[in-house]
Amino acid sequence: METKRCIQLLHLTLVIIFSGKTMVGAGDIIGGKGGWSTNCTAVKTGTWINTFRPPAGSPRATHLQLPRVTWEHLKQLLQTAKGRLDQVKRSMEPLEMIDCAAIFRRSNGTAKSGVYTIRPAVPTRPVPAYCRMEGRQGWTVLQRRQDGSVDFFRTWAEYKRGFGNLTTEFWLGNDNIHMLTNQARYKLRVDLETWDGEAIYALYRTFSVSDEASSYKLTVGNHSGTADNALWFNGGNTFVTYDRDTPIGRARMFRSAGWLDQSYFPSLNGVYYTPQTVPTKTGMLLDTIRWHRRKGTRHYPLLKFVEMRIAPEGT
């Protein structure tokens, strides 16, 4: 039995050497796993060429000089091949995980909503993100407001890198949003819920944000959904914060940040008010979270939940 295994091992070695190919699993076979023995004296001493004899009647390539390969040399070749295979796998993985939609596809639609690590195509660095797996696709969430636990009246640098808690309230970061929305064509969905139970949404088939050198300029278009087209007022605007504000100080006035225009809406990064904390002796609240006036009224409903999320345009 040992002789038979040695012959099979030597034959496998010849295939690897003369085919120029790496056989996946060969390391396990030759390395002694799965019941294979490495106590082949001919292999260890490098004299296996003299031991191996082709079957009778086989053609002989007498013009070829067979190399002398030791067992240690063969192990080194296999380790090198394995290292290269692992490197290829690592280089491919980031491209498969560029957003939450890719994670959803990779899981064959079984992935659940939660925090994942994505790697936007340029640069390929890890970015923790909340993925909402809903409607048979994966959405990368850019922003969420739900309980007032995070202060959104922040500086340019904080909005640039992102802040908050991915499981509650957060801003993913303008640099990350730029990288995501410029690696492919993306759509944006904005979900809104009022304190009196109305749930509406706005869908934009085009959404992208430029780089910091262009002050994260917003491109948006092709609106649909049950919520009004509030972002129509923001298209083409640059991002502002209280320390890099508009000439008339919109970010400071609204205690907010974003692609703020001359109108009072939308302002999704304003102060999170509840029915218990909202001021009662004021007229129009300038600093509250706003999307659009309620249809048929001049009233801005108090918002309980806001979420901005993106997915590839074709999904």
Secondary structure as the mmCIF struct_conf table of DSSP 4:
data_model
#
loop_
_struct_conf.conf_type_id
_struct_conf.id
_struct_conf.beg_label_comp_id
_struct_conf.beg_label_asym_id
_struct_conf.beg_label_seq_id
_struct_conf.end_label_comp_id
_struct_conf.end_label_asym_id
_struct_conf.end_label_seq_id
HELX_RH_AL_P HELX_RH_AL_P1 GLU A 2 SER A 19
TURN_TY1_P TURN_TY1_P1 VAL A 24 GLY A 25
HELX_RH_AL_P HELX_RH_AL_P2 ALA A 26 ILE A 30
TURN_TY1_P TURN_TY1_P2 GLY A 31 GLY A 32
HELX_RH_3T_P HELX_RH_3T_P1 LYS A 33 GLY A 35
HELX_RH_AL_P HELX_RH_AL_P3 THR A 41 THR A 45
TURN_TY1_P TURN_TY1_P3 GLY A 46 GLY A 46
HELX_RH_AL_P HELX_RH_AL_P4 TRP A 48 THR A 51
HELX_LH_PP_P HELX_LH_PP_P1 PRO A 54 PRO A 55
TURN_TY1_P TURN_TY1_P4 ALA A 56 GLY A 57
TURN_TY1_P TURN_TY1_P5 THR A 62 HIS A 63
HELX_RH_AL_P HELX_RH_AL_P5 TRP A 71 GLU A 96
TURN_TY1_P TURN_TY1_P6 MET A 97 MET A 97
BEND BEND1 ILE A 98 ASP A 99
HELX_RH_AL_P HELX_RH_AL_P6 CYS A 100 ARG A 106
TURN_TY1_P TURN_TY1_P7 SER A 107 GLY A 109
HELX_LH_PP_P HELX_LH_PP_P2 ALA A 111 LYS A 112
BEND BEND2 SER A 113 SER A 113
STRN STRN1 GLY A 114 ILE A 118
BEND BEND3 ALA A 121 PRO A 123
STRN STRN2 VAL A 127 GLU A 134
TURN_TY1_P TURN_TY1_P8 GLY A 135 ARG A 136
STRN STRN3 GLN A 137 ARG A 145
BEND BEND4 GLN A 146 GLY A 148
BEND BEND5 VAL A 150 VAL A 150
HELX_RH_AL_P HELX_RH_AL_P7 TRP A 156 ARG A 161
STRN STRN4 PHE A 163 GLY A 164
TURN_TY1_P TURN_TY1_P9 LEU A 166 THR A 167
BEND BEND6 THR A 168 GLU A 169
STRN STRN5 PHE A 170 TRP A 171
HELX_RH_AL_P HELX_RH_AL_P8 ASN A 174 THR A 181
TURN_TY1_P TURN_TY1_P10 ASN A 182 ASN A 182
BEND BEND7 GLN A 183 ALA A 184
STRN STRN6 TYR A 186 THR A 194
TURN_TY1_P TURN_TY1_P11 TRP A 195 ASP A 196
BEND BEND8 GLY A 197 GLY A 197
STRN STRN7 ALA A 199 VAL A 209
HELX_RH_3T_P HELX_RH_3T_P2 GLU A 212 SER A 214
TURN_TY1_P TURN_TY1_P12 SER A 215 TYR A 216
STRN STRN8 LEU A 218 GLY A 225
BEND BEND9 THR A 226 ALA A 227
HELX_RH_3T_P HELX_RH_3T_P3 ALA A 230 PHE A 233
TURN_TY1_P TURN_TY1_P13 ASN A 234 GLY A 236
HELX_LH_PP_P HELX_LH_PP_P3 ASN A 237 PHE A 239
STRN STRN9 VAL A 240 THR A 241
TURN_TY1_P TURN_TY1_P14 TYR A 242 ASP A 243
STRN STRN10 ARG A 244 ARG A 244
TURN_TY1_P TURN_TY1_P15 PRO A 247 ILE A 248
HELX_RH_AL_P HELX_RH_AL_P9 ARG A 250 PHE A 254
TURN_TY1_P TURN_TY1_P16 ARG A 255 ARG A 255
STRN STRN11 GLY A 258 GLY A 258
BEND BEND10 TRP A 259 TRP A 259
BEND BEND11 GLN A 262 TYR A 264
STRN STRN12 SER A 267 SER A 267
TURN_TY1_P TURN_TY1_P17 LEU A 268 ASN A 269
BEND BEND12 GLY A 270 GLY A 270
STRN STRN13 VAL A 271 VAL A 271
TURN_TY1_P TURN_TY1_P18 PRO A 275 THR A 277
BEND BEND13 VAL A 278 VAL A 278
BEND BEND14 THR A 280 LYS A 281
BEND BEND15 GLY A 283 MET A 284
BEND BEND16 LEU A 286 ASP A 287
STRN STRN14 THR A 288 THR A 288
STRN STRN15 ARG A 290 ARG A 290
HELX_LH_PP_P HELX_LH_PP_P4 ARG A 293 ARG A 294
TURN_TY1_P TURN_TY1_P19 LYS A 295 GLY A 296
BEND BEND17 THR A 297 ARG A 298
HELX_LH_PP_P HELX_LH_PP_P5 PRO A 301 LEU A 302
STRN STRN16 LEU A 303 PRO A 312
TURN_TY1_P TURN_TY1_P20 GLU A 313 GLY A 314
#
